């Protein structure tokens, strides 16, 4: 039967694994967006995550002699569902309160900020894992630690698959976190029935009803995004496999952001002219042009001022093309001369047999390892 104690605890352990991996991925993406981060920021956050989770697991040994461990497990399971929502919201809410608006935060700032924000969740998840090892071993009367590891790993694998194939494409950040809240409340509710904790059962139902009302009545994704883009109207936002995209409007100007960093704004004619014409005039009669990124900023319109026959426009993120067609009003991406290629530019350049009269690289400065790949001698030789 499902409601046997062993089965309920197995379900709760798998739920913990699902919650931890999805929460980790979401928080990594949110920290990158809020702190304009790169791979160093990811490394700092993962280091804090491992340190705090390990500390939580260590503290779990002090619960060994505490009675009513099941009550603590039920409480912690509820908190594991609630804390990610609070953490993400606080991350965005506190960004411009703690740090100057628009400033680049130092690595020390990221280190301490992520430590403080991750502390409650990571300590609790590590603590809960140790409690599961202890109480399940007591119920079965044998050392069950290796199987708890295996069940948690199954949950992590399941959570990774769910996020990469479903949440990343169809769910917003807070909708994904709402799913985690629901499965953790279900696990805690089942535990309360199995352990005959009737007060806990009604408390969990109350938390569930209140949480669902709040999460579905208020669009926390919009509210939290507006905290980061004050005095701007949010036209579009979406988490994509390549980063978080936001389109805002200030007056008549449309602004495009990726991971919190400004990509470009519409009607910035002078910048587009400088990016294109200095290179194009070096060729007497350019017919075939390769444009690597940045086309939706308006640079394609500048290239079309020449008598070109074909423009191969390489942009790795297809969602950028979609929002460019919708919000970059003067952009002519449907022109028959334009061939849009959604691939990694490094891979495309390496494999293509096409020859071009002009190659235009319109990329940000190499502030991350991902962008730095386009600023190598090998890439320019190719």
C-alpha positions in Angstrom: 0.0 0.0 0.0 1.2 3.5 -0.8 0.4 4.9 2.7 2.8 2.5 4.4 5.5 4.6 6.1 8.3 3.2 4.0 6.6 4.2 0.7 5.7 7.6 1.9 9.2 8.3 3.0 10.5 7.1 -0.3 8.2 9.4 -2.1 9.3 12.3 0.1 13.0 11.6 -0.5 12.4 11.6 -4.3 10.5 14.8 -3.9 13.4 16.3 -2.1 15.7 15.4 -5.0 13.4 16.9 -7.6 13.0 20.1 -5.5 16.8 20.6 -4.9 17.9 20.2 -8.5 15.1 22.4 -10.0 15.6 25.0 -7.3 19.4 25.0 -7.9 18.9 25.5 -11.7 16.3 28.3 -11.2 18.4 30.1 -8.6 21.5 29.9 -10.8 19.6 31.5 -13.7 18.1 34.2 -11.5 21.5 35.1 -9.9 23.0 35.4 -13.4 20.2 37.7 -14.4 20.2 39.9 -11.3 24.0 40.2 -11.0 24.7 40.4 -14.7 26.8 37.2 -14.1 29.1 35.0 -15.9 30.8 31.6 -15.2 32.6 33.0 -12.2 29.3 34.0 -10.6 28.0 30.4 -11.3 31.1 29.0 -9.6 30.6 31.1 -6.5 27.0 30.2 -6.2 27.6 26.5 -6.6 30.4 26.7 -4.0 28.1 28.3 -1.5 25.4 25.8 -2.3 27.7 22.8 -1.7 29.2 24.4 1.5 25.8 25.2 3.0 24.1 21.9 2.1 27.1 20.0 3.6 26.8 22.1 6.7 23.1 21.4 6.9 23.8 17.6 6.6 26.3 17.9 9.4 23.9 19.7 11.7 21.4 16.9 11.1 23.4 14.6 13.4 22.3 16.8 16.4 18.7 15.7 15.7 19.6 12.0 16.3 18.3 12.0 19.9 15.4 14.3 19.4 11.9 12.8 19.7 9.2 13.3 17.1 11.6 13.5 14.2 8.7 13.0 11.8 7.2 16.3 13.0 10.4 18.1 12.0 10.5 16.3 8.7 6.9 17.4 7.9 7.7 21.0 8.8 10.9 21.0 6.8 9.2 19.5 3.8 6.7 22.3 3.8 9.5 24.9 4.1 11.4 23.3 1.2 8.4 24.1 -1.0 8.0 27.7 0.3 11.6 28.9 0.6 12.5 28.9 -3.1 9.6 31.3 -3.9 10.7 33.6 -1.1 14.3 33.5 -2.1 13.8 34.3 -5.8 11.4 37.2 -4.9 13.9 38.6 -2.3 16.7 38.3 -4.8 15.0 40.7 -7.2 13.4 42.9 -4.5 16.7 43.6 -2.7 18.9 44.0 -5.7 18.4 47.8 -6.1 18.0 48.3 -2.3 21.3 46.8 -1.3 23.3 47.9 -4.4 23.3 51.1 -6.5 20.9 50.9 -9.3 22.5 49.7 -12.5 25.9 48.9 -10.9 28.0 45.9 -11.6 28.3 43.9 -8.4 31.8 42.7 -7.4 32.6 39.0 -6.8 32.8 39.7 -3.1 29.3 41.2 -3.2 28.0 38.1 -5.1 29.8 35.8 -2.6 28.1 37.3 0.5 24.8 38.0 -1.1 24.4 34.5 -2.4 25.6 33.0 0.9 22.9 34.9 2.8 20.1 34.2 0.4 21.0 30.5 -0.1 21.5 29.9 3.7 17.9 29.0 4.7 17.2 26.6 1.8 20.5 24.9 1.6 20.8 24.3 5.4 17.3 23.0 5.5 17.7 20.6 2.5 21.0 19.2 3.9 19.4 18.8 7.3 16.3 17.1 5.8 18.5 14.6 3.9 20.2 13.5 7.1 16.9 13.2 8.9 15.5 11.0 6.2 18.6 8.7 6.5 18.1 8.5 10.2 14.3 7.9 10.5 14.0 5.6 7.5 16.9 3.4 8.9 15.0 3.3 12.2 11.7 2.3 10.5 13.3 -0.5 8.4 15.7 -1.4 11.2 18.7 -1.5 8.9 21.2 1.0 7.5 19.3 2.7 4.7 21.7 5.5 3.9 22.9 4.2 0.5 19.3 3.8 -0.6 18.4 7.3 0.5 21.2 8.5 -1.7 19.9 6.5 -4.6 16.3 7.7 -4.1 17.5 11.3 -3.9 19.6 10.8 -7.0 16.5 9.4 -8.8 14.7 12.6 -7.8 17.5 14.8 -9.1 17.6 13.0 -12.4 13.8 13.2 -12.7 13.9 16.9 -11.8 16.6 17.7 -14.3 14.6 16.0 -17.1 11.4 17.8 -16.1 13.1 21.2 -16.1 15.0 20.8 -19.3 12.1 19.3 -21.4 9.1 21.0 -19.8 9.7 23.9 -17.5 12.3 25.6 -19.6 10.0 25.8 -22.6 6.5 26.1 -21.1 6.7 27.3 -17.5 7.7 30.7 -16.0 10.0 30.9 -13.0 7.3 31.2 -10.4 5.0 28.7 -12.1 7.9 26.1 -11.9 8.4 27.0 -8.2 4.6 26.6 -7.6 4.9 23.1 -8.9 7.7 22.4 -6.4 5.5 23.9 -3.6 2.6 21.6 -4.5 4.6 18.3 -4.7 6.3 19.2 -1.4 3.0 19.9 0.3 1.6 16.7 -1.1 4.6 14.8 0.4 4.2 16.5 3.7 0.5 15.9 3.7 1.0 12.1 3.1 3.6 12.0 5.9 1.2 13.7 8.3 -1.4 11.0 7.5 1.1 8.2 7.7 2.4 9.5 11.1 -1.1 10.4 12.3 -0.2 14.1 12.7 -3.7 15.4 12.3 -3.0 19.0 13.3 -0.2 19.0 10.8 -2.6 17.7 8.1 -4.9 20.6 8.5 -2.1 23.1 8.8 -0.7 21.9 5.4 -4.1 22.2 3.8 -4.3 25.8 5.1 -0.8 26.6 3.7 -1.8 25.0 0.4 -5.0 27.0 0.0 -3.3 30.3 1.0 -0.3 29.7 -1.3 -2.4 28.8 -4.3 -4.6 31.9 -3.8 -1.6 34.2 -3.6 0.3 32.6 -6.5 -2.6 32.6 -8.9 -4.1 35.9 -7.9 -0.8 37.8 -8.2 1.6 37.4 -11.2 4.8 37.2 -9.3 6.8 36.9 -12.5 5.6 40.3 -13.6 5.8 41.9 -10.2 9.4 40.7 -9.6 10.5 41.7 -13.1 9.2 45.2 -12.6 11.3 45.5 -9.5 14.4 45.1 -11.7 13.2 47.4 -14.5 11.8 50.3 -12.7 10.0 53.1 -14.6 9.8 50.8 -17.7 6.8 49.1 -19.1 7.3 45.3 -19.4 6.3 44.2 -22.9 7.7 40.7 -22.9 9.7 38.3 -20.7 10.7 34.7 -21.2 13.2 32.2 -19.8 14.8 30.5 -22.8 17.6 27.8 -22.9 20.0 30.6 -23.8 19.0 33.1 -21.1 16.3 35.3 -19.7 14.8 37.7 -22.3 13.0 40.9 -21.4 11.6 43.6 -23.6 10.6 47.0 -22.1 9.4 50.3 -23.3 10.4 53.8 -22.1 8.5 56.5 -24.0 8.8 55.5 -27.7 12.0 53.5 -27.2 11.9 49.7 -27.1 14.7 48.1 -25.0 15.9 44.5 -25.3 17.7 42.7 -22.4 19.2 39.3 -22.0 20.1 38.1 -18.5 19.6 41.6 -17.2 22.2 43.1 -19.6 21.0 45.6 -22.2 21.4 44.2 -25.7 20.2 47.3 -27.6 17.4 49.8 -28.0 15.4 50.6 -31.1 16.0 53.7 -33.2 19.7 53.8 -32.2 20.6 54.7 -35.8 24.1 56.2 -35.1 25.3 53.0 -33.3 24.0 50.8 -36.1 25.6 52.9 -38.8 29.0 52.7 -37.0 28.7 49.0 -36.6 28.1 48.3 -40.3 29.4 51.0 -42.6 33.0 51.2 -41.4 33.4 47.5 -42.5 31.1 47.5 -45.5 32.9 50.4 -47.3 36.1 48.4 -47.2 34.7 46.2 -50.1 34.0 47.8 -53.5 31.0 45.6 -54.3 29.8 43.4 -51.4 27.3 40.8 -52.6 27.3 38.1 -49.9 27.5 39.1 -46.2 27.7 37.1 -43.0 26.3 38.8 -39.9 27.0 37.1 -36.6 24.4 38.2 -34.0 22.9 41.7 -33.4 20.8 41.8 -36.5 17.5 42.7 -34.8 19.1 45.8 -33.4 18.7 47.4 -36.8 22.0 46.5 -38.3 20.4 44.4 -41.0 18.6 47.6 -42.3 22.0 49.2 -42.7 23.4 46.3 -44.7 20.4 46.4 -47.0 21.4 49.9 -48.0 24.1 48.2 -50.1 23.4 46.2 -53.3 23.8 42.9 -51.6 22.4 39.6 -52.9 22.4 37.6 -49.7 22.7 38.1 -45.9 23.4 35.0 -43.7 22.3 36.1 -40.3 23.5 33.7 -37.5 21.7 34.1 -34.1 21.9 31.2 -31.6 18.7 32.2 -29.8 15.6 31.7 -32.0 13.4 33.6 -29.4 15.5 36.7 -30.2 14.3 36.5 -33.8 10.7 36.1 -32.7 10.7 39.2 -30.4 12.7 41.1 -33.0 9.9 40.5 -35.6 7.3 41.6 -33.1 8.9 44.6 -31.3 11.6 46.0 -33.6 9.1 47.9 -35.7 11.4 49.1 -38.5 13.2 45.8 -39.0 12.7 43.9 -42.2 13.6 40.3 -41.3 11.2 38.8 -43.9 13.3 40.3 -46.7 14.0 37.5 -49.3 17.7 38.4 -49.2 18.0 37.5 -45.5 18.7 33.9 -44.5 18.3 33.4 -40.7 20.4 30.6 -39.2 19.7 29.6 -35.6 23.1 28.0 -34.7 26.1 28.6 -32.6 28.3 30.9 -34.7 31.5 29.1 -33.9 30.1 25.8 -35.1 28.5 27.5 -38.2 31.8 29.2 -39.2 33.8 26.0 -38.7 31.5 23.8 -40.9 30.3 26.2 -43.6 31.7 26.0 -47.1 30.3 29.4 -48.1 32.6 32.3 -49.0 31.6 35.9 -48.0 32.6 39.3 -49.2 32.2 40.8 -45.7 31.8 39.2 -42.3 30.3 41.4 -39.5 30.6 40.3 -35.9 28.1 42.2 -33.7 28.7 40.7 -30.2 29.0 42.1 -26.7 32.4 42.5 -25.0 34.0 39.2 -23.9 32.9 39.4 -20.2 32.1 35.6 -20.1 33.7 32.4 -21.3 30.8 31.9 -23.7 31.3 35.2 -25.5 35.1 35.0 -25.2 35.1 32.1 -27.7 34.4 34.6 -30.4 37.5 36.7 -29.6 40.2 34.1 -30.2 42.8 33.9 -32.9 41.4 30.5 -34.1 37.9 32.0 -34.6 39.2 34.9 -36.6 41.3 32.6 -38.8 38.3 30.4 -39.5 
